[in-house]
Amino acid sequence: MSTEKKLKFEEAMQQLEEIVTNLERGDVPLEEALDQFQKGVSLSKFCKETLQNAEQTLTKIVDENGNEKLFEENSELD
């Protein structure tokens, strides 16, 4: 959804937590519960994508020529 794209990660997480809390109470009418569930799924997807993008950014390094490379841990340390 385009509205989630404008949200910050923290705002999306807060909304998702509120939805979960409301649904866990069990006193939400069925139609509203379905709407909240669908919004929660969308927010969850947005948060997951945001985290994956952050992880990809953090695992890249820039070499001396300015080229991006994936950071690889030294497997000899295991």
C-alpha positions in Angstrom: 0.0 0.0 0.0 1.2 3.5 -0.7 0.4 4.8 2.7 2.8 2.3 4.4 5.5 3.5 2.0 5.3 6.9 3.5 5.5 5.6 7.1 8.6 5.3 9.1 9.6 1.8 10.3 8.9 2.7 13.9 5.4 4.1 13.1 4.5 1.0 11.1 5.7 -1.2 14.0 3.6 0.8 16.5 0.5 0.5 14.3 1.1 -3.3 13.9 1.5 -3.7 17.7 -1.8 -1.8 18.2 -3.6 -4.1 15.7 -2.2 -7.2 17.4 -3.3 -5.9 20.8 -6.8 -5.1 19.5 -7.2 -8.5 17.8 -5.9 -10.4 20.9 -8.6 -8.8 23.0 -11.1 -10.6 20.9 -13.9 -8.0 21.2 -13.5 -6.6 17.7 -16.4 -7.1 15.3 -15.7 -9.6 12.6 -15.6 -7.1 9.7 -13.3 -4.8 11.6 -11.1 -7.6 12.7 -10.7 -8.7 9.0 -9.8 -5.2 8.0 -7.3 -4.8 10.8 -5.8 -8.2 10.0 -5.4 -7.2 6.3 -3.8 -3.9 7.4 -1.5 -5.8 9.8 -0.4 -8.2 7.0 0.4 -5.2 4.8 2.3 -3.4 7.7 4.2 -6.7 8.5 5.3 -7.0 4.8 6.4 -3.3 4.8 8.4 -3.8 8.0 10.0 -7.0 6.7 11.0 -5.3 3.4 12.4 -2.3 5.3 14.5 -4.6 7.5 15.7 -6.6 4.6 16.8 -3.4 2.8 18.6 -2.2 5.9 20.4 -5.5 6.2 21.5 -5.4 2.5 22.7 -1.9 3.0 24.7 -2.8 6.2 26.3 -5.8 4.6 27.8 -3.8 1.7 31.2 -2.2 1.8 32.8 0.2 -0.7 36.1 -0.8 -2.1 39.0 1.7 -2.9 37.5 2.2 -6.4 34.1 3.2 -5.0 32.4 -0.1 -6.0 30.0 -1.7 -3.7 30.8 -5.2 -2.6 29.0 -7.6 -0.2 30.7 -7.8 3.2 31.8 -11.4 3.8 32.7 -12.6 7.2 36.0 -14.3 7.6 35.0 -18.0 7.7 38.4 -18.9 9.2 37.3 -17.4 12.5 34.7 -20.2 13.1 
